[in-house]
């Protein structure tokens, strides 16, 4: 990799990481960009495992600011981790194009939903969470863990929506908890990819470092701006990335 391409990769990585640190969906920028720069697809996916760890570490910033509830969120890390391990072993026989279109429709649906539900995710729900909601959340976390294990693009947005919609958290705490549980899923997937020799550390480590700092900047923006502001960011990202996944 030449110096120009390397610098371009670092700049794109930092910008993508800021978006990822705020809400999620950064891989919809990072993966196509790295492929465009000529990095092999297998190495690109390997790189995303390192960057997922780097982004997951942003939970420390949320934790410092009281925006992570480890006690209530750690049980949900297990289904995501198990799903991520399974997803990492999935044979590439799955039609990713069809999967991408399905994910895009759901992302756009999230944007439409938030347009009409202006109070959603802005404040924490004070009602007691039903057991059926908790069970459904565990199932959905497991499914998203599988998806995250082999592709992961936009998975954070769905996890945030589960924390807010089913478990009653506001958007800022939902994002903090998402970073926390995704850190463990990322570590599990990275171990598997590393054991298969699918991580090029010469490029993955520098990108991971840049991703950490970009993610930290993004998390700081989220914490300062608050849940009401993040709601608008999620709507914009949902429509922008949904359209991108559908048509480009």
N, C-alpha and C positions, 0 to 999 in steps of 0.2 A: 504494500500500500504506500503510495507516494505521499509526500508531505501535504500537498494541496487537498487531496482526498481525505487525509487524516484530519486536517483542520476543519474541513467541511463537515465531517462526521461528528466532530466534537461540538460544533456550533448547533447543528441540528439536534444532537442529543440533549444539549442544555435546554433548548427551547421546548422540546418534547417533555423533558423531565419537569419543567415548571408546570406544564399543563397536567402531567400525571400527579404531581404533588398537590395540586389544587383539588382535582376531582378524579381523574383517571382518563383512560382512552389514549394515552400517549403513544402506544404501540401502533395505532392507526397512522401515526406520522412517522415513527422511528423505523418500523419494519420496511415499508415501501422505500423510504429514503436510503437506508443502508443497502437494499437490493439495487437501487438505482446507481449507487456508488460502486457497484461491482462486487460486493461482498457475497460470498456463497450463502444460499438459503439455510443450509444446516448450521453454518457459523452464526448467521443472523439469529436464528432461534436460540442457539446456545448463548449468544450475547444477551438476549432478553431475560435469560434466567439470572445472570449476574446483575442486570439492571433492576430486576424485580427485588432482589435482596437490598440493593442500594436504595430503592424507593421505599421499601418496607421499613428501612431504618428511620425514615422520616417520622415514624410513629413516636420517636423519642421527643421530637419537637411538640407534637400534640400532647404527649404525656406530661411534659414540663408545664404545659399551659392548662392542664386539667381536662383535656379533651379526649382522653382514652380511658375507658372503664374496663381495665383488665379483668376484674372479677366477673363481670357479666359477659365479656366477649371471648375469653379464652376457650370456653367449651365449644364455641363455633369454629375454632381453629382446626379441631380434629377432623370433621367431615371435609373441610377444604383441603387439608393436607393429604388425607386418604384419596380423595378425588384427584388431586394433583399428581400423586404417584401413579395412579391408574392412567391418567391422561398422558403422562410422560412415556408410558409403554405402548400407547395406542399405535398400531401399525398405520402407516400413511396409505390407507386404502380409502379413507374417508374423503368424500368430495368436499373440500374446503370452500369451493365457490358457492355451493348450495348453502352450506352452513353460514357463510358470511352474509348471504342475502337474508337468511332467517334472523340472524342477530341484528342486522340493519333495521328490519321491520320493528323488532322489539325496542331498539334504541329510539327510533322515531316515535313510537308509541309512548315512551317515557316522556319525551319532549312535549307531546300533545297533552298528556295527562297533567304535567306540571303547569302547563299554560292555564288550565281550567281549575286546578287545585292550588290556589295561591298560598294556602296555609300549610301545605304538605312539606314536612321536613324543616320548617322554620322554627317550630317550638317542639320541645320534648312532650310526648304524650304522658299525662299523669294517670291514665287509667291502667289497671292491672292487665298485663299481657296474657292473653288466652294460651292455654297449653297447646291448642291446635295450631296457633300461629308459630309457636316455638318449634313444633314438629315440622311444620311446613318450611320454616327457615332452615332447619338442619338438612332437609332433603334438597332444597334449592342450593344451599352452600356446597353440598356434595357434588351436585351436577355442575355447578360453576367451577368447582375444584378440578373436575375432569377436563373441562374446557380450558381452564387456565394452564393445565399441565402440558398441553400440546400447542396452544395458540395464544390465548390470554388477552387478545385485543379487546378492549372495552369491558373486560370482566369486572373491573373495579366499580364501574358505574352501576352495574347490576347488584353488586354486593352492598353498595351504599344505599340503594333503593330498598333492599331487604331489611337492612338495619333501621331505616326510617319508616318504611311502610308496615312491617310486621312486628318490629321490636321497639317501636316508639321513640327512637332517638332523633335528635335534630341533625341536620346535614353535617355540621362541623364535627360532632362527636361520631357520627356514622363514618365519616372519612377517616378519622383517627383510628377507630376500631378496625376499619378495613385495612389500613396500613399494618396494623398489629397482626391480624390473622394471615394476611398475605405474605408477611415476612417468613412465617414458618412453611407455608406452601412453596415459596420460592426456594428456600433452603433444600427442601425435599426434592424438588424437581432438578435443582442444580446438581445435587449429588448424583442423580441418575444420569443426567446428560454428561457430567464429567467422567463418570465411569465408562461411558460409551465413547469417550474421546471426541465429543461434539462441541467442545468449548475451546476457541482460539484465545488463549489468555493474553496474547500480545495486544490484541485489540479490545478484548472484553474487559480487562482490568481498567485501562484508561477511560473507556466509555462508562464503566461502572462508577468510577470516581466522579466524573463529570455529572453523571445521573444523580448521584447522592446530593451534590450541591444544588443542582437544579430542582430536585425534589424538595430540598429543605427550603429553598426560596418560595416554591409553590405552596408549601404547607404554611409558611409564615403569612403569605397573602390570605389564605383561607381563614386562619385564626384571627387576623386583624379585621377582615371585612365582615365575617359572620355569616350565619346561615341564610339570611334573606338575600344577601348578595350572591352567595354560592348557588342559590336556586336559579338565578338568571344564567350563571355560567354553565350549569348542567343543561339547561334548556338549549343554549346556543351550541354546546358541544354535541348534544344528542341529535339535533337536526343536521349540523355540519358533518359529523362523522357518519350518521345514518345514511345521508345522501351519498357520501363518498363510498361507503361500503356497497351501496346498491348499484351505483352507476359508474364507478371509476375503479 
